[in-house]
Amino acid sequence: MDALIIKKQFLDKIFSGEKSWELRSSRTHKRGRIALIESGSGTVIGECTLLDCVGPLTGKSYSANVSKHCSFSLFQERMYKNTFAWVLHSPKKYSSPKPYLHPQGAIIWVKLKN
């Protein structure tokens, strides 16, 4: 299973249902169930379904969807030249985190061994 690395503050919002878009600088063609890794923790803490990729976002679509991505910075101040929304659905937080071996250089995705 593929696992997406996300910072804790955003994972908390995903699991609470506040956040359904993960903003990234590139498209993804992955779809289906993925694991979620808390950045810097060495653990997989849950999973969700990656439904779609929207973008690149315009200033208007970015502003109109703040409730989905929970990023309140002005679009002009965004950190990406092009911003894409990875649409997440049905998050499930594990009752206990699962350790994994983090490959050197992995920043966005980790391929988990079964």
C-alpha positions as CSV (number, residue, x, y, z in Angstrom):
1,M,0.0,0.0,0.0
2,D,1.2,3.5,-0.7
3,A,1.4,5.9,2.2
4,L,1.2,9.7,2.1
5,I,3.3,11.8,4.5
6,I,1.4,14.6,6.1
7,K,2.2,17.0,9.0
8,K,0.4,16.3,12.3
9,Q,-1.6,19.6,12.3
10,F,-3.2,18.6,9.0
11,L,-3.7,15.0,9.8
12,D,-5.7,16.0,12.9
13,K,-8.0,18.1,10.7
14,I,-8.3,15.2,8.2
15,F,-9.3,12.7,10.9
16,S,-11.7,15.2,12.5
17,G,-13.5,15.7,9.1
18,E,-12.5,19.4,8.9
19,K,-10.1,18.8,5.9
20,S,-10.8,16.9,2.8
21,W,-8.3,18.4,0.4
22,E,-4.5,18.0,0.8
23,L,-2.7,20.7,-1.1
24,R,0.4,19.7,-3.1
25,S,2.6,21.2,-5.8
26,S,2.0,18.4,-8.3
27,R,-0.7,16.2,-9.6
28,T,-1.2,12.6,-8.5
29,H,-2.6,9.8,-10.6
30,K,-3.0,7.5,-7.6
31,R,-6.5,6.6,-6.6
32,G,-7.9,4.3,-4.0
33,R,-7.1,3.5,-0.4
34,I,-3.8,4.9,1.0
35,A,-2.1,4.9,4.3
36,L,-1.4,8.2,6.2
37,I,2.0,8.8,7.8
38,E,2.5,11.5,10.5
39,S,5.6,13.4,9.3
40,G,8.6,12.8,11.5
41,S,6.9,10.2,13.7
42,G,8.0,7.0,12.0
43,T,4.5,5.7,12.2
44,V,1.5,5.1,10.0
45,I,-1.5,6.5,11.9
46,G,-4.4,5.8,9.6
47,E,-5.8,5.6,6.1
48,C,-8.2,7.2,3.7
49,T,-9.4,7.0,0.1
50,L,-7.7,9.3,-2.4
51,L,-10.6,10.1,-4.8
52,D,-9.3,12.7,-7.2
53,C,-6.9,15.5,-8.0
54,V,-8.2,18.9,-8.7
55,G,-6.2,21.7,-10.3
56,P,-4.1,23.6,-10.7
57,L,-6.2,25.8,-8.5
58,T,-6.9,29.4,-9.4
59,G,-7.1,32.1,-6.8
60,K,-10.9,32.0,-7.0
61,S,-11.1,28.2,-6.6
62,Y,-8.5,28.3,-3.8
63,S,-10.5,31.0,-1.9
64,A,-13.9,29.3,-2.5
65,N,-12.7,26.0,-1.0
66,V,-10.8,27.1,2.2
67,S,-13.2,24.9,4.2
68,K,-11.9,21.9,2.3
69,H,-8.2,22.6,2.5
70,C,-8.0,24.6,5.8
71,S,-5.1,26.7,4.5
72,F,-5.9,30.3,5.3
73,S,-2.9,32.0,3.7
74,L,-3.7,34.3,0.8
75,F,-3.5,32.5,-2.6
76,Q,-0.8,35.0,-3.8
77,E,1.4,33.9,-0.8
78,R,1.0,30.2,-1.4
79,M,4.2,28.2,-1.4
80,Y,3.6,26.4,-4.7
81,K,3.8,27.8,-8.2
82,N,0.9,25.5,-9.1
83,T,-1.3,24.2,-6.4
84,F,-3.3,20.9,-6.7
85,A,-5.9,19.6,-4.3
86,W,-5.7,15.8,-3.6
87,V,-9.3,14.9,-2.6
88,L,-9.4,12.6,0.5
89,H,-12.4,10.7,1.7
90,S,-13.4,8.3,4.5
91,P,-10.4,8.8,6.8
92,K,-9.9,6.2,9.5
93,K,-7.5,6.7,12.4
94,Y,-5.9,3.5,13.7
95,S,-6.3,2.8,17.4
96,S,-2.5,2.5,17.7
97,P,0.1,3.8,15.3
98,K,2.1,1.3,13.2
99,P,5.8,1.7,12.8
100,Y,7.3,1.6,9.4
101,L,10.8,1.8,7.8
102,H,11.2,5.2,6.3
103,P,13.3,5.1,3.1
104,Q,16.0,7.7,2.7
105,G,14.8,10.7,0.6
106,A,11.1,9.9,0.9
107,I,9.2,13.2,1.2
108,I,5.7,12.6,-0.2
109,W,5.1,8.9,-0.7
110,V,6.3,5.7,1.0
111,K,5.6,2.3,-0.4
112,L,4.7,0.1,2.6
113,K,5.5,-3.5,2.6
114,N,2.6,-5.8,3.5
